[in-house]
């Protein structure tokens, strides 16, 4: 019990300091000093106690319970840092043996800035297929392809945003009371586009955002197929984009980034306070998606490994200079980037 132990230590130290008061005083002034000492003792006790308590609080707030930002990959571009982490974790999951069948993974993402303004926040997800060793597979047209440690893979990203994302600000709420009443929101429906991972991260980097990722988590082929189906639906051009999609998602008119990736089974589930989507953006939004994945999808065996939404989150934070301080770091562990 660290708190109890700390309390005992503070009490002992306080008593020791108070009990040692008055030692070394001149004999001629003992009477006066005893009177002063009786007045000073309570005051000294409180001063010492609160000084120690305050110092403990400052130490915890300064990061004793949180790892410092890692600057070892500072000169590696953000996109490459993320790709390297994905490849290393997927390779560890696959192991060194022969991969006799295709394996599938998802990597949920989010980015946001300080204060988590929804206008500068985004949720997205990458889906990966690692091809079986020594087989000639049928590849999916339009997917990114690559090779890592003698293994081939293909991947795609669901990052549903306005077609001019990164060029013009995203309209989220416009008008008095629009956060509560969707009919009061003046933001228009716009043409949407599914951005690639590198395009999405470029916007995050230009905005100097903090980027978070979970996983990769292994999934079954059925889950991969649902992701492909969702991507094809978005790429089909029948659905548009609207950040506040409370009135448009059920009829498949327009949706936001959260509902584009939320739940592999249902098309557009509700989320946030009373289904309004309030505060469902950035890290909160993707965390909500993971809750839906683990509560609903995992029961049917589509997700093949456990998820710890808090501990699994790893971040990449913008730092203007190496070893910069005061960075916006909402993650338990993070790496710094500047390009």
Secondary structure, DSSP 8 states (H G I E B T S, - for coil): -HHHHHHHHHHHHHHHHHHTTTTT--GGGHHHHHHHHHHHHHHHHHHHHHHHHHHHHHHIIIIITS---B-TTTTS-HHHHHHHHHHHHHHHHH-SS---S-EEEEEEEEEE-TT--GGG-EEEEEEEEE--TT------TT-EEEEETTEEEEEEEE-EEETTBTTB------STTTTT-GGG-----B-EEE--HHHHHHHHHHTT-EEEE---EEE-HHHHHHHHHHHHHHHTTS-EE-SS-TTTTTTTSEE-HHHHHS-SSSSS---SGGGS-TT-SHHHHHHHHHHHIIIIIGGGT-B-S---TTTT-EEEEE-SSTT-SS----SSSEEEE--
